[in-house]
Amino acid sequence: MDDQRKLARAIVDGGDHHEIVARLTSLLRASESENLTAMWHPLGFINISLVWDSTWPGGDRPRIHVWHPELSRPQFPQHVCHSHGWHLRSNVLHGRFVNETYEVSSDPRGDHALFEVSYGDGVSRARSVDEAVSVELVRADELAAGASYEIGSSTFHWTRQVNDDLIVTAMNGSGLGDDAPPPRNARKKPCEPEYSYIRSSCSRADKKRLYGDIVDCLEI
């Protein structure tokens, strides 16, 4: 647990790139890594949860996110963009991608529909709020290893991969609480009133390969 807690603390405290890489590599090499929870996210990446200390301010949730060229499993249909309902701060440890920022505005003539997302029993559900919206791409930032970025709780964004490289980020979610805005996404019309997506655990074999690939790419 010590390696995991040190990595989590470095992410929450905004540690630099080299410190986080070193601590993640150490954790994934240790036997402790077998007890990490790695889940398939509906958007395709793999979410590795780290020990969470409820005494940390802001309801922090440190995570490792991995887009793997062969192991990732996106579920369909996917939305155009989404907001988290909590503040995201992330460090790019490996790979390259584009963080797209969108303006989503209420518009009776809009060609997109707005959804709110809820979670429970290993399922995420997106339900229409019966509101038409317009969606506009307002910014696209290409990010690579060593970069860091933040996304506000109500900001709509999308992570776009630019190649088949392995992408690894260390992120912290904060500002979770009863007064946090709900997570939302926007979908191109026509669409169904509700969509459900499964959140399942990675197998032991997949975790072993995933962790090995992360270590290999971070040590290059």
N, C-alpha and C positions, 0 to 999 in steps of 0.2 A: 504493500500500500504506500510505502514511503516514496518510491519513484513516481507513482501516479499522483500523489498529493503535491509533490514538488513541481511536476509539470502543470497541474491545474493551477497552482499558485502563480507560476510564471505567466500563464496566459491571462489570468484575472488581473494581475498587477501590470500587464502591458510590457512584459519582458522583451528583450530584443530578439531578433531573428536567430542569431547563433545560439543563444541560451535555450530557446524553445526547441530548436532542432536537436541540440545535444540531449536535452531531457527526454524528448520523444524517442530518439534513437535508443537511449538507455532503457526506457520503459519497455519498448517493443522487443528488446533483446532479453529482457528478464522473464522469469517464469510467471511473474505477476500478470503479464500480458494475457495469459490464458483466461483470466477472470474478467477481462474487459468486456463490456457490452457493446457489440457492433451490430447496427441495425440497417437494413435496406431502407432508404428513404424513397418515397414515391417519385421524387424528381430525378432519381438515378444514382445519386451519390450514396456513400456509406457513412453513417453517423456513428462515431466512436465516443461514447459518453465517458467522462472522467469523474472521479469522486467529487461529490458536491458537499460543501460545508454550509449548512443553513445559517451559520453565524456571519458569513461574508455579506457585506452590504450590497444592496441592489438586487438581491435574488440571483446572483451570478450563476451561469450554467456554462462551464468550459467544455468544449467539444473539439474533436478532430474530424474534419470532413474530407472525404477522399472520393474523387472521381477516377475510377479505374477503367482503363480501355477495354478490359474483358469482363470484369466482375460486376460493373454497374448494371442496374436493372431498372430503368425508368418505366413507370406505369402510364398508360394512356387512357383517355385523352389528357394532354397537358394543357395548362393555362398559358396565357401570354405573359403575365407578370404577377407578382404577389408582394404583400407586405407581411411582416412578421408579427407585429403587435408587441415587439420588444426591440431594444437597441442592440445592434450587432456591431462588434469590433472584431476584425479578422486580420491575421497575418498570413501571407502566402509563403508557404515553405518550399513548394516545388510546383513546377508547371506554369502554364500561361492560360489566361482566360480573359473574357471581356465582361465587366460588370455593367449592365445596362440599367439606366434609371428612367422611369416612366412617369408621366403626369397622367393621372386618372381623374377625370372630372365628370360629375353628374351631367347627363345630356339626354333629354327625351328622344333625340334623334340618333343617339350613339349606337354604333354597331357592335358594342361589347356589353356583356352583362356582369354585374358585380356579385361576388359570392363571399360568404363568411365561412371560416373553417373551424371545426371543433375536433377534439381528439378523445379517444377512449377505447379500451379493450383491443388495442393493437390496430385500430382503424382511424384514419383521418377522413372526415366528411366535409365536403364543400357544398353549402346550400345557398341557392339563389336568394338575394334580398329584394328581388323584383325591382331593381334599379338599372336603367340603361346608362351606360357611361361611354365617354370617348377616351381613347388611349393614345398617347403620343410619346414616342421615344425622344427624350430631351438630352440624354448624355450617354456616352459609351466610353468607358475607361478600360484600356487594356492593361492588365496587371500581371506581374511575373514574380518569381521568388525574390523575397526581400521587401516586397511592397506590403503596405497595410492600408486598410480602408474601413469606413464605418457606414452603416445604414440606419437611418432613424426608424423608430417604431412604426410610423405610418407611411414611410417611403416605399413606393412600389419599384421592384427591381427584378432582374433576371440574370442568371449566370450563364453565359454562352461560351461553350468550349470552342477553341480555335483549331485544335488538332487532337490527335489520339494519345497525347502524352498523359502521364499520371499527374493528377493535380492533388496537392495536399495543402489544406489550410488549417490553422489553429484559430478557433473563434470563441468568443465569449458573448453570451446573451445576457443582458441585464435589463432592469426596469420591469421585471415580471411582477404581476400583482393584480389585485382585484380591480384596480383603476386603469389597467393597461388596455389599450384599444384591441379589439379582436383582430386576429390575422385574417387577411382578405386576399382574394385573387380576382383577376379579370379574365373573362373568356370571350372568344369571338362567337358571335351569334351565327346560326342558331345553336342552342345548347340545352341540355337537360336541366331540370330544376335541382338535381342533386347528383353528386358523384362521390363514390367511396373508394378509398385506396388502402391497401394492406401494408402494415409496417411489421416486418418479420425479422427475426434474428439471423445473422450470418451463421453458417455452419462452422464447426471447428476447423475443417479443412480449408474453407474459404478464408477464415481469419488467419490461419497460418500462412497461406500464400499472400494475403493482403499485407500482413505485417512485414513479411520478408521483402516484398516489393518496395514497401515504404522505406525500410532501412537501406536497401540497395540504392535507391535513387537519392536519398539524403546524404549518403556517404560519398557520392561521386564528386 
